[in-house]
Amino acid sequence: MFISKRATLGRVLLEGENIILGPSCVGDGSILGRGTVVGYPCRSTLKRELFTGTLVLDWSATKAFDPEIYDRISDGAKLGNGSTIRIGTVIYERVSTGEELETGHHVLIREDTKIGRDSRIGSSTIIDGGVTIGDRVVIQSGAYLPPMTVVEDDVFVAPRVTVTNDRYPPSRKLVGVTLKRGAVIGANAILIAGITIGDEAVVAAGALVTRDVSPRTVVMGVPARPKMSVEEYQKKKGKYEKT
């Protein structure tokens, strides 16, 4: 267990083996599962310190790593009130979240990510830094969101969705994907860099989406094509739920 002297904690339940670095703030009524890390320094921070000669690491087998080294260079992270961060989650520095964030087990949230209130992120999901996530968003297990992804309010992302940000990898030009308010992305869908999924649009499971999706449109297939309106989709959904 390591809690920085610079950190601010409300009434927080710590399950054990937690590491809280830098001027991190963990809101009132939060739970940090065993082994969670808050405020982990990003690569650029570590390299900056190495190049200036102020960061000295001792990885010898005879001496355990001292977290005070990383604590000194971390910018910390901010978790809103009522957050539930489950076992093995790592939250990097400069992450900021609203109230009632809930993560599954072994989630990775990289630096400079912003998350709104009442959002959930499923187990083994990777939020790979510089991502913006709105309020009441559900991202289920095993999803991947790269830098520059924007997820607006009330979006649902099913398990194993993959978002990309490079059309010709590996290139020097990255472009984000935007999921507009209320969009639904089905399991195992792949979203190609630079596209926008419109308000309340639905992407079917397993779809490969290579171009923008209009609002309130359902797309499916490889590559994905429009198949019906959201009104038709809702009727089918209603019939299915009644059987």
Stockholm file with secondary structure:
# STOCKHOLM 1.0

chainA/1-243         MFISKRATLGRVLLEGENIILGPSCVGDGSILGRGTVVGYPCRSTLKRELFTGTLVLDWSATKAFDPEIYDRISDGAKLGNGSTIRIGTVIYERVSTGEELETGHHVLIREDTKIGRDSRIGSSTIIDGGVTIGDRVVIQSGAYLPPMTVVEDDVFVAPRVTVTNDRYPPSRKLVGVTLKRGAVIGANAILIAGITIGDEAVVAAGALVTRDVSPRTVVMGVPARPKMSVEEYQKKKGKYEKT
#=GR chainA/1-243 SS CEECTTCEECSEEECSSCEECTTCEECTTEEECTTCEEEECCHHHHHHHHHHTCCCCCCCTTSCCCTHHHHHHCCCCEECTTCEECTTCEEETTCEECTTCEECTTCEECTTCEECSSCEECTTCEECSSCEECTTCEECTTCEECTTCEECTTCEECTTCEECCCSSSSCSCCCCCEECTTCEECTTCEECTTCEECTTCEECTTCEECSCBCTTEEEETTTTEEEEEHHHHHHHHHHHHHC
#=GC SS_cons         CEECTTCEECSEEECSSCEECTTCEECTTEEECTTCEEEECCHHHHHHHHHHTCCCCCCCTTSCCCTHHHHHHCCCCEECTTCEECTTCEEETTCEECTTCEECTTCEECTTCEECSSCEECTTCEECSSCEECTTCEECTTCEECTTCEECTTCEECTTCEECCCSSSSCSCCCCCEECTTCEECTTCEECTTCEECTTCEECTTCEECSCBCTTEEEETTTTEEEEEHHHHHHHHHHHHHC
//
